[in-house]
Amino acid sequence: MTNISNTPKPPYYAVIFTSLRIPEDNGYGEMAERMIQLAQQQAGFLGIESARDDLGITVSYWSNLDAVKAWKMNSEHLVAQKKGRENWYSDFKVRISKVERDYGM
């Protein structure tokens, strides 16, 4: 993923997922692609940005907190969360923040 999301005028919400992966793939790549496709179909989804080296950071943008909660509780996403804890991550952290200002080039 190499694009910067074109988000609307704030306020909106950012879900910041920071992770450390284990070395084995165990189907991670396919699930990550499916989660992006699924998130894009969710009401309130605004965009996503992701980068991975040793530390992975994925930021998804949402119109409101209800959209964030609905994404967290999506049944396929719940399966991915469980697999992540069991098979893919040695550590992770989720942070949810309200974006009050954004600017760029």
MDTraj code that builds the backbone (N, CA, C; nanometers):
import mdtraj as md
import numpy as np

residues = "MET THR ASN ILE SER ASN THR PRO LYS PRO PRO TYR TYR ALA VAL ILE PHE THR SER LEU ARG ILE PRO GLU ASP ASN GLY TYR GLY GLU MET ALA GLU ARG MET ILE GLN LEU ALA GLN GLN GLN ALA GLY PHE LEU GLY ILE GLU SER ALA ARG ASP ASP LEU GLY ILE THR VAL SER TYR TRP SER ASN LEU ASP ALA VAL LYS ALA TRP LYS MET ASN SER GLU HIS LEU VAL ALA GLN LYS LYS GLY ARG GLU ASN TRP TYR SER ASP PHE LYS VAL ARG ILE SER LYS VAL GLU ARG ASP TYR GLY MET".split()
xyz = np.array([
    [0.0857, -0.1168, 0.0000],
    [0.0000, 0.0000, 0.0000],
    [0.0904, 0.1231, 0.0000],
    [0.0766, 0.2047, -0.1037],
    [0.1696, 0.3162, -0.1163],
    [0.1020, 0.4519, -0.1271],
    [-0.0267, 0.4583, -0.1055],
    [-0.0962, 0.5858, -0.1168],
    [-0.1246, 0.6459, 0.0205],
    [-0.1255, 0.7777, 0.0249],
    [-0.1707, 0.8484, 0.1440],
    [-0.3208, 0.8678, 0.1284],
    [-0.3966, 0.8321, 0.2302],
    [-0.5425, 0.8413, 0.2241],
    [-0.5880, 0.9853, 0.2069],
    [-0.6866, 1.0029, 0.1240],
    [-0.7476, 1.1341, 0.1030],
    [-0.8671, 1.1445, 0.1973],
    [-0.8426, 1.1876, 0.3184],
    [-0.9458, 1.1945, 0.4210],
    [-1.0234, 1.3254, 0.4113],
    [-1.1457, 1.3263, 0.4647],
    [-1.2259, 1.4480, 0.4608],
    [-1.1772, 1.5500, 0.5636],
    [-1.2413, 1.6643, 0.5646],
    [-1.2124, 1.7657, 0.6651],
    [-1.2427, 1.7082, 0.8044],
    [-1.1511, 1.7253, 0.9011],
    [-1.1762, 1.6752, 1.0375],
    [-1.2979, 1.7420, 1.0997],
    [-1.3534, 1.6804, 1.2016],
    [-1.2999, 1.5668, 1.2754],
    [-1.3404, 1.4323, 1.2149],
    [-1.2543, 1.3346, 1.2366],
    [-1.2793, 1.1949, 1.2055],
    [-1.1892, 1.1154, 1.2990],
    [-1.1898, 0.9841, 1.2877],
    [-1.1162, 0.9008, 1.3827],
    [-1.0103, 0.8173, 1.3119],
    [-0.9005, 0.7943, 1.3828],
    [-0.7923, 0.7094, 1.3340],
    [-0.7754, 0.5926, 1.4301],
    [-0.7686, 0.4725, 1.3742],
    [-0.7362, 0.3538, 1.4518],
    [-0.5937, 0.3161, 1.4121],
    [-0.5038, 0.3215, 1.5082],
    [-0.3619, 0.2973, 1.4848],
    [-0.3274, 0.1603, 1.5405],
    [-0.2901, 0.0690, 1.4516],
    [-0.2560, -0.0676, 1.4895],
    [-0.1063, -0.0860, 1.4691],
    [-0.0346, -0.1020, 1.5777],
    [0.1103, -0.1205, 1.5743],
    [0.1390, -0.2640, 1.6141],
    [0.2259, -0.3331, 1.5374],
    [0.2449, -0.4756, 1.5638],
    [0.3879, -0.5223, 1.5385],
    [0.4205, -0.6299, 1.6069],
    [0.5432, -0.7059, 1.5826],
    [0.5002, -0.8448, 1.5388],
    [0.5463, -0.8876, 1.4224],
    [0.5087, -1.0171, 1.3660],
    [0.6076, -1.1245, 1.4064],
    [0.5588, -1.2485, 1.4087],
    [0.6488, -1.3622, 1.4185],
    [0.7028, -1.3886, 1.2776],
    [0.8132, -1.4625, 1.2628],
    [0.8731, -1.4798, 1.1299],
    [0.7867, -1.5564, 1.0293],
    [0.7081, -1.6534, 1.0729],
    [0.6303, -1.7348, 0.9805],
    [0.5090, -1.6583, 0.9288],
    [0.4732, -1.6825, 0.8021],
    [0.3587, -1.6136, 0.7423],
    [0.2261, -1.6728, 0.7895],
    [0.2134, -1.8049, 0.7859],
    [0.0927, -1.8738, 0.8340],
    [-0.0367, -1.8155, 0.7786],
    [-0.0371, -1.7718, 0.6534],
    [-0.1579, -1.7174, 0.5919],
    [-0.1833, -1.5707, 0.6206],
    [-0.0866, -1.5030, 0.6811],
    [-0.1043, -1.3630, 0.7184],
    [-0.1322, -1.2732, 0.5976],
    [-0.0530, -1.2888, 0.4931],
    [-0.0660, -1.2011, 0.3763],
    [-0.2054, -1.2032, 0.3163],
    [-0.2599, -1.3223, 0.3002],
    [-0.3945, -1.3348, 0.2441],
    [-0.4981, -1.2715, 0.3364],
    [-0.4841, -1.2940, 0.4663],
    [-0.5808, -1.2370, 0.5610],
    [-0.5697, -1.0849, 0.5649],
    [-0.4493, -1.0322, 0.5589],
    [-0.4312, -0.8869, 0.5601],
    [-0.5005, -0.8235, 0.4394],
    [-0.4848, -0.8841, 0.3222],
    [-0.5515, -0.8326, 0.2022],
    [-0.7033, -0.8397, 0.2157],
    [-0.7523, -0.9501, 0.2713],
    [-0.8974, -0.9638, 0.2908],
    [-0.9505, -0.8588, 0.3881],
    [-0.8744, -0.8284, 0.4940],
    [-0.9194, -0.7292, 0.5909],
    [-0.9275, -0.5903, 0.5280],
    [-0.8352, -0.5594, 0.4388],
    [-0.8406, -0.4306, 0.3692],
    [-0.9658, -0.4248, 0.2821],
    [-0.9898, -0.5315, 0.2053],
    [-1.1097, -0.5364, 0.1209],
    [-1.2365, -0.5233, 0.2048],
    [-1.2407, -0.5936, 0.3160],
    [-1.3582, -0.5919, 0.4025],
    [-1.3784, -0.4550, 0.4669],
    [-1.2707, -0.3949, 0.5164],
    [-1.2806, -0.2624, 0.5785],
    [-1.3348, -0.1612, 0.4792],
    [-1.2907, -0.1693, 0.3541],
    [-1.3352, -0.0751, 0.2513],
    [-1.4854, -0.0831, 0.2256],
    [-1.5468, -0.1942, 0.2623],
    [-1.6913, -0.2129, 0.2429],
    [-1.7736, -0.1648, 0.3627],
    [-1.7070, -0.1314, 0.4723],
    [-1.7771, -0.0953, 0.5957],
    [-1.8252, 0.0492, 0.5919],
    [-1.9446, 0.0711, 0.6447],
    [-1.9972, 0.2072, 0.6571],
    [-1.9033, 0.2896, 0.7444],
    [-1.8729, 0.4098, 0.7007],
    [-1.7879, 0.4997, 0.7783],
    [-1.6396, 0.4870, 0.7507],
    [-1.5990, 0.3916, 0.6661],
    [-1.4571, 0.3760, 0.6322],
    [-1.4132, 0.4918, 0.5442],
    [-1.2973, 0.5513, 0.5774],
    [-1.2462, 0.6665, 0.5029],
    [-1.1151, 0.6392, 0.4313],
    [-1.0366, 0.5427, 0.4785],
    [-0.9087, 0.5140, 0.4153],
    [-0.8192, 0.4332, 0.5059],
    [-0.7055, 0.3909, 0.4502],
    [-0.6101, 0.3102, 0.5265],
    [-0.4697, 0.3349, 0.4726],
    [-0.3735, 0.3337, 0.5634],
    [-0.2310, 0.3462, 0.5293],
    [-0.1555, 0.2422, 0.6109],
    [-0.0550, 0.1823, 0.5513],
    [0.0170, 0.0771, 0.6222],
    [0.1630, 0.0733, 0.5797],
    [0.2492, 0.0419, 0.6754],
    [0.3919, 0.0251, 0.6488],
    [0.4432, -0.0850, 0.7396],
    [0.5360, -0.1647, 0.6879],
    [0.5924, -0.2713, 0.7693],
    [0.7399, -0.2852, 0.7382],
    [0.8164, -0.2864, 0.8435],
    [0.9565, -0.3250, 0.8383],
    [0.9657, -0.4253, 0.9514],
    [1.0436, -0.4023, 1.0522],
    [1.0378, -0.4878, 1.1708],
    [0.9113, -0.4573, 1.2496],
    [0.8760, -0.3302, 1.2541],
    [0.7563, -0.2835, 1.3219],
    [0.6514, -0.2511, 1.2163],
    [0.5297, -0.3025, 1.2330],
    [0.4220, -0.2731, 1.1399],
    [0.3300, -0.1677, 1.1974],
    [0.2888, -0.0738, 1.1151],
    [0.1935, 0.0280, 1.1571],
    [0.0876, 0.0404, 1.0482],
    [-0.0367, 0.0196, 1.0886],
    [-0.1497, 0.0382, 0.9988],
    [-0.2438, 0.1381, 1.0637],
    [-0.2810, 0.2393, 0.9882],
    [-0.3745, 0.3401, 1.0368],
    [-0.4973, 0.3349, 0.9466],
    [-0.6128, 0.3090, 1.0066],
    [-0.7377, 0.3161, 0.9313],
    [-0.8153, 0.4371, 0.9812],
    [-0.8890, 0.4996, 0.8893],
    [-0.9615, 0.6221, 0.9196],
    [-1.1110, 0.5966, 0.9085],
    [-1.1848, 0.6527, 1.0045],
    [-1.3279, 0.6264, 1.0165],
    [-1.4031, 0.7555, 1.0445],
    [-1.5266, 0.7623, 0.9982],
    [-1.6058, 0.8838, 1.0113],
    [-1.6498, 0.9111, 1.1544],
    [-1.6693, 0.8051, 1.2337],
    [-1.7180, 0.8235, 1.3710],
    [-1.6866, 0.7004, 1.4556],
    [-1.7076, 0.7113, 1.5849],
    [-1.6762, 0.6011, 1.6759],
    [-1.7673, 0.4812, 1.6556],
    [-1.8918, 0.5022, 1.6141],
    [-1.9797, 0.3885, 1.5868],
    [-1.9250, 0.3035, 1.4727],
    [-1.8675, 0.3664, 1.3714],
    [-1.8061, 0.2928, 1.2610],
    [-1.6853, 0.2139, 1.3097],
    [-1.6054, 0.2731, 1.3979],
    [-1.4900, 0.2034, 1.4564],
    [-1.5374, 0.0799, 1.5333],
    [-1.6400, 0.0954, 1.6147],
    [-1.6930, -0.0164, 1.6942],
    [-1.7496, -0.1255, 1.6047],
    [-1.8210, -0.0868, 1.5002],
    [-1.8775, -0.1851, 1.4081],
    [-1.7665, -0.2642, 1.3393],
    [-1.6582, -0.1980, 1.3022],
    [-1.5445, -0.2671, 1.2395],
    [-1.4817, -0.3654, 1.3372],
    [-1.4627, -0.3241, 1.4600],
    [-1.4034, -0.4130, 1.5598],
    [-1.4866, -0.5386, 1.5771],
    [-1.6191, -0.5272, 1.5673],
    [-1.7084, -0.6400, 1.5926],
    [-1.7484, -0.7159, 1.4657],
    [-1.6980, -0.6781, 1.3491],
    [-1.7271, -0.7501, 1.2262],
    [-1.6841, -0.8962, 1.2420],
    [-1.7691, -0.9901, 1.2027],
    [-1.7430, -1.1319, 1.2297],
    [-1.6137, -1.1818, 1.1644],
    [-1.5861, -1.1433, 1.0405],
    [-1.4602, -1.1857, 0.9771],
    [-1.3401, -1.1199, 1.0446],
    [-1.3568, -0.9957, 1.0854],
    [-1.2491, -0.9254, 1.1541],
    [-1.2215, -0.9909, 1.2896],
    [-1.3253, -1.0377, 1.3577],
    [-1.3062, -1.1081, 1.4855],
    [-1.2223, -1.2345, 1.4664],
    [-1.2465, -1.3064, 1.3569],
    [-1.1663, -1.4257, 1.3258],
    [-1.0204, -1.3861, 1.3042],
    [-0.9982, -1.2789, 1.2283],
    [-0.8612, -1.2320, 1.2030],
    [-0.7932, -1.1890, 1.3324],
    [-0.8671, -1.1228, 1.4211],
    [-0.8099, -1.0811, 1.5492],
    [-0.7631, -1.2032, 1.6295],
    [-0.8457, -1.3061, 1.6329],
    [-0.8110, -1.4287, 1.7069],
    [-0.6863, -1.4937, 1.6457],
    [-0.6840, -1.5060, 1.5138],
    [-0.5671, -1.5642, 1.4466],
    [-0.4425, -1.4802, 1.4712],
    [-0.4594, -1.3496, 1.4746],
    [-0.3455, -1.2617, 1.5012],
    [-0.2841, -1.2898, 1.6368],
    [-0.3686, -1.3022, 1.7380],
    [-0.3181, -1.3315, 1.8728],
    [-0.2499, -1.4683, 1.8790],
    [-0.3055, -1.5647, 1.8070],
    [-0.2561, -1.7030, 1.8149],
    [-0.1419, -1.7333, 1.7187],
    [-0.1406, -1.6692, 1.6004],
    [-0.0501, -1.7137, 1.4938],
    [0.0444, -1.6102, 1.4347],
    [0.0154, -1.4805, 1.4484],
    [0.0906, -1.3846, 1.3688],
    [0.1700, -1.2823, 1.4474],
    [0.1243, -1.2438, 1.5644],
    [0.1873, -1.1326, 1.6355],
    [0.2554, -1.1778, 1.7634],
    [0.3748, -1.1242, 1.7856],
    [0.4400, -1.1435, 1.9152],
    [0.3982, -1.0323, 2.0108],
    [0.3517, -0.9199, 1.9543],
    [0.3012, -0.8089, 2.0349],
    [0.2228, -0.7155, 1.9431],
    [0.1259, -0.6451, 1.9985],
    [0.0540, -0.5435, 1.9223],
    [-0.0116, -0.4454, 2.0183],
    [-0.0496, -0.3329, 1.9626],
    [-0.1189, -0.2282, 2.0389],
    [-0.2159, -0.1597, 1.9432],
    [-0.3357, -0.1304, 1.9934],
    [-0.4353, -0.0557, 1.9171],
    [-0.4607, 0.0758, 1.9897],
    [-0.4583, 0.1832, 1.9142],
    [-0.4877, 0.3150, 1.9694],
    [-0.5944, 0.3793, 1.8819],
    [-0.6907, 0.4424, 1.9451],
    [-0.7979, 0.5101, 1.8724],
    [-0.7923, 0.6568, 1.9101],
    [-0.7885, 0.7416, 1.8085],
    [-0.7773, 0.8848, 1.8359],
    [-0.8689, 0.9650, 1.7441],
    [-0.9068, 1.0795, 1.7931],
    [-0.9867, 1.1721, 1.7146],
    [-0.8921, 1.2676, 1.6422],
    [-0.9073, 1.2762, 1.5125],
    [-0.8260, 1.3679, 1.4326],
    [-0.8975, 1.5022, 1.4313],
    [-0.8302, 1.6024, 1.4837],
    [-0.8875, 1.7363, 1.4930],
    [-0.8345, 1.8289, 1.3843],
    [-0.7194, 1.7913, 1.3292],
    [-0.6562, 1.8771, 1.2277],
    [-0.5718, 1.7893, 1.1382],
    [-0.5750, 1.8169, 1.0096],
    [-0.4794, 1.7537, 0.9182],
    [-0.4403, 1.8518, 0.8092],
    [-0.3225, 1.8348, 0.7566],
    [-0.2748, 1.9209, 0.6488],
    [-0.1637, 1.8494, 0.5762],
    [-0.1302, 1.8934, 0.4602],
    [-0.0254, 1.8299, 0.3820],
    [0.0111, 1.9166, 0.2620],
    [0.0727, 1.8538, 0.1664],
    [0.1154, 1.9263, 0.0459],
    [-0.0016, 1.9656, -0.0391],
])
top = md.Topology()
chain = top.add_chain()
for i, resn in enumerate(residues, 1):
    res = top.add_residue(resn, chain, resSeq=i)
    for name in ("N", "CA", "C"):
        top.add_atom(name, md.element.get_by_symbol(name[0]), res)
traj = md.Trajectory(xyz[None], top)
